[in-house]
Amino acid sequence: MAKLVHSMIRVLDEARSVAFYENAFGLHIVDRLDFETFALVYMAGDAVGFELELTINKDRTEPYALGDGYGHLAVVVEDVEAEHARFTAEGLTAGKLVDFKNGDVPVAKFFFATDPDGYKIEVIQRGGRFQ
């Protein structure tokens, strides 16, 4: 059986992106590989068996076009309302808090954050299928 280990996104400014993921989600650098033309930064949280790989192409000066194929990353939190308030207070980009239902059946309570490169991260209340 396969196990998901990381997802990769390309970022323009390493320090800015690392600071965002540290502040927003408590991730920290677990490894950094430096090559001549690019660097790979692996970030993870303490209780997570999954990593975010930031790829920094050293000659890149223009922001990446995310296109129409990228969806989002998703994280679960214990208290989505408190996280939404924290994001707002700290000036992190947070969309509106959504109580999503299928008819009368609750599906998820969430908001979308946006990282410095424009990537969307869904922040979901832990519960149900989102453990």
HELIX and SHEET records of a PDB file:
HELIX    1   1 GLU A   14  PHE A   25  1                                  12    
HELIX    2   2 VAL A   80  ALA A   89  1                                  10    
SHEET    1   A 4 HIS A   6  ARG A  10  0                                        
SHEET    2   A 4 GLU A  51  ASN A  57  1                                        
SHEET    3   A 4 PHE A  38  ALA A  44 -1                                        
SHEET    4   A 4 HIS A  28  ASP A  34 -1                                        
SHEET    1   B 4 LEU A  73  VAL A  77  0                                        
SHEET    2   B 4 LYS A 120  GLN A 125  1                                        
SHEET    3   B 4 VAL A 105  THR A 114 -1                                        
SHEET    4   B 4 VAL A  98  ASN A 102 -1                                        
END                                                                             
